[in-house]
C-alpha cells in the first residue's frame, strides 16, 4: 500500500506541476494577447476616450471581456474534462505501468478553479490594458 500511495503522490505532484505550468503560460499568453488587442484597437479606444470614457472604464471593459471568455471556455473545458478524464488518464497511467489509481474529479472543485482562473485572467488583462491610460484621445482617433 505504501508503494501505491507513493506512486499516487508522485503522479499528483507531476499533475500539479503541469497544471501550474499551464496556468503560468496561459497568463503570459493572455497578457500578450491583451496588449496586442489594445494596440490593434487603438482607434476604438480613442473613440471611447473622446466620448468621455475614463481609462479605468476602458480597462474594465477589456477585463470583463476576458473574464467572460475565460468562464465560457473554462466551463466548456470542465465539461470535457469531466467526461473524458478517467478514460484518458487511465490510458496514460496504464502505459506507464501504473494500474488503477483512484482519480476523482469534483464538479465544485473544478468550478472553483475555473472561476478563480477567470478572475486572475481578468486582473491580468486589466493590468495589461494599462496602455489605454497613456494615450491621448486625439492621437488614437487620427490613426
TAWO-V846719 format. One line per field, one symbol per residue. burial: b if it has 24 or more other ideal C-beta (glycine too) atoms within 12 Angstrom, else e. A space follows every 50 residues. Layout:
# TAWO-V846719
burial->???
This chain:
# TAWO-V846719
burial->eeeeeeeeeebeeeeeeeeeeeeeebbeebbebbeebbeebbebbbebbe eeeebeebbebbbebbbeebbeebeeebeebeeeeeeebeeebeeeebee beeeeeeeebeebbeebbebbbbbbbebbebbeebebeebeee
